[in-house]
Amino acid sequence: MKKITILLLLSLSYSATLLVPDEYSNIQSAINASNNGDEIIVSSGTYYEHLEITGKTISIIGSGREYTIIHGNNNGRAFAITSFSNADISSLSITNGLGQPGGGVYIYESTATIHDVDIKENTGHGSGAGLSANSSDLNMYNVKVYDNDCTMFSCDGGGMIVNGGGNYIFNNVEIYNNET
C-alpha cells in the first residue's frame, strides 16, 4: 500500500479595515497606518485635510459624495496619489483644494480608480484645477468634475488634464462649468 502525502501550502493575506473617525481622528493618519490591501472607511463629515498616498495600494471609501467631504481649505492640494501607488477612491467629494498642478487631485506615476466622486470648486495654477494626472493609469466612472477654476494666464484644463502617457478610461464622467 502506497502512502500518499499531500502538502497544502496556504498563502495567507491579511487586509485591515481602518475606520475614520472611530479609530483614526483623520484620514491622513489612517493612510499613514495602512498597509497594502487595506480599506479606509470614512464616516460622514467634512475633513479639512491635504491627503497624500505615497507608494501604497489602498482603498478609501466615503459614506456618499453628499456626506463625506475632503476639503483642502484653499491652502493646498486636497489629494495626491504618487510614487507608484494604487488607489481606489469612492463615495466622497473633493473640494476647495489649491495646487499646481491639480488643485483637487494630483496623480503622478500611479494607478487610480475614482468612482462615485464629485471633484468641485478647486483652484489650479498652471493646469488641471480639478484633477491632473501625469504618467498614470486612471479609471474614472460616475464622477462629476465641475466649478473648478484654473487661474493663470496660460492655464490648461480648468476641469482636468491628463498627459504624459498612461491609460485613461472614463465612463459616465461629467465635466462642466470649469474655467481656464
BELJOTA-V471965 format. One record per run of one state. SS is the DSSP state (helix for helix, strand for strand, loop for the rest). FROM is the first residue (numbers start at 1). TO is the last residue. If there is no record, write none. Layout:
SS,FROM,TO / SS,FROM,TO
//
This chain:
loop,1,16 / strand,17,20 / loop,21,23 / strand,24,24 / loop,25,26 / helix,27,33 / loop,34,38 / strand,39,42 / loop,43,44 / strand,45,48 / loop,49,50 / strand,51,54 / loop,55,56 / strand,57,61 / loop,62,67 / strand,68,71 / loop,72,78 / strand,79,82 / loop,83,85 / strand,86,95 / loop,96,97 / strand,98,99 / loop,100,104 / strand,105,108 / loop,109,110 / strand,111,120 / loop,121,122 / strand,123,124 / loop,125,126 / strand,127,127 / loop,128,130 / strand,131,134 / loop,135,136 / strand,137,146 / loop,147,148 / strand,149,150 / loop,151,155 / strand,156,156 / loop,157,159 / strand,160,163 / loop,164,167 / strand,168,176 / loop,177,178 / strand,179,179 / loop,180,180
//
